[in-house]
Amino acid sequence: SKAIWLVRSGRVKEAPSDLASVLHSNRAFARIKLKEWAKAEEDCTAALSLNAKNMKAVYRRALARTELQKTEAALQDVELVLKELPDPQSNKEAAELKQRLEERL
């Protein structure tokens, strides 16, 4: 949280342009571990507003949305991950999540 504040306030000079997105995504991961699903979803959405190509944030948002029972939205996220990362090694967990979500529908 403090790192996000430092980047947003401009106190960190010469930070990579996607740093704020990565920081939001990392905080979302911590919130997922704490089972703070709604806050994790918010952080992922914030990360994606800064960098729409942050596939970790998309996947993490799918995880949070799954737990929030937002099945269709989670499925859209996980399908985007599978489309953008077609390598089976990189998306094994996403493919498994997609299967679980489709079983819910």
C-alpha positions in Angstrom: 0.0 0.0 0.0 2.8 2.4 0.9 4.6 1.6 -2.4 1.5 2.3 -4.4 1.1 5.7 -2.5 4.8 6.6 -3.3 4.3 5.9 -7.0 1.0 7.7 -7.2 2.2 10.8 -5.3 5.2 11.2 -7.6 7.7 10.7 -4.8 9.4 7.8 -6.7 11.1 9.3 -9.7 12.0 7.3 -12.8 9.7 4.4 -12.0 8.8 2.1 -14.9 5.5 3.1 -16.3 3.8 -0.3 -15.4 5.1 -0.3 -11.9 1.8 0.9 -10.3 0.0 -1.9 -12.2 2.4 -4.5 -10.9 2.1 -3.2 -7.3 -1.7 -3.4 -7.5 -1.5 -6.9 -8.8 0.9 -7.9 -6.1 -1.3 -6.5 -3.4 -4.3 -8.3 -5.0 -2.3 -11.6 -4.6 -1.7 -10.8 -0.9 -5.4 -10.1 -0.5 -6.3 -13.4 -2.2 -4.1 -15.2 0.3 -6.0 -13.4 3.0 -9.3 -14.3 1.4 -10.2 -10.6 0.9 -11.9 -11.4 -2.4 -13.7 -8.0 -3.0 -10.5 -6.0 -2.2 -8.5 -8.3 -4.4 -10.9 -7.8 -7.3 -10.7 -4.0 -6.8 -6.9 -4.1 -6.9 -6.8 -6.2 -10.0 -9.2 -3.8 -11.8 -7.0 -0.9 -10.7 -4.0 -2.8 -12.1 -5.7 -3.4 -15.4 -6.8 0.3 -15.7 -3.1 1.1 -15.6 -2.0 -1.8 -17.9 -4.6 -3.8 -19.7 -2.0 -6.4 -20.8 -1.2 -7.4 -17.2 -2.3 -11.1 -17.5 -1.4 -11.9 -13.9 -3.9 -9.2 -12.8 -6.6 -10.7 -15.1 -6.0 -14.2 -13.8 -6.0 -13.0 -10.2 -9.2 -11.1 -10.8 -10.7 -14.3 -12.2 -9.8 -16.1 -8.9 -11.3 -13.4 -6.8 -14.5 -13.3 -8.9 -14.8 -17.0 -8.7 -14.9 -16.8 -4.9 -17.3 -13.9 -5.1 -19.7 -16.1 -7.2 -19.3 -13.8 -10.2 -19.0 -16.8 -12.5 -19.6 -15.3 -15.8 -17.2 -12.4 -15.2 -14.6 -14.8 -13.9 -15.0 -16.9 -17.0 -14.5 -13.9 -19.3 -11.3 -13.1 -17.5 -9.9 -16.6 -17.6 -10.8 -16.9 -21.3 -8.8 -13.7 -22.0 -5.8 -15.2 -20.1 -6.0 -18.4 -22.2 -6.3 -16.3 -25.4 -3.3 -14.1 -24.6 -1.1 -16.9 -23.2 -1.7 -19.9 -25.5 1.3 -21.9 -24.2 -0.1 -24.8 -22.2 2.8 -24.5 -19.6 1.9 -20.9 -18.8 -1.8 -21.4 -18.5 -2.4 -24.8 -16.9 -4.0 -23.2 -13.8 -6.2 -21.0 -16.0 -7.4 -24.0 -18.0 -8.3 -25.8 -14.8 -10.1 -22.7 -13.5 -12.0 -22.4 -16.7 -13.2 -26.0 -16.5 -14.4 -25.5 -12.9 -16.3 -22.3 -13.9 -17.9 -24.0 -16.9 -19.2 -26.7 -14.6 -20.9 -24.1 -12.5 -22.9 -22.7 -15.4 
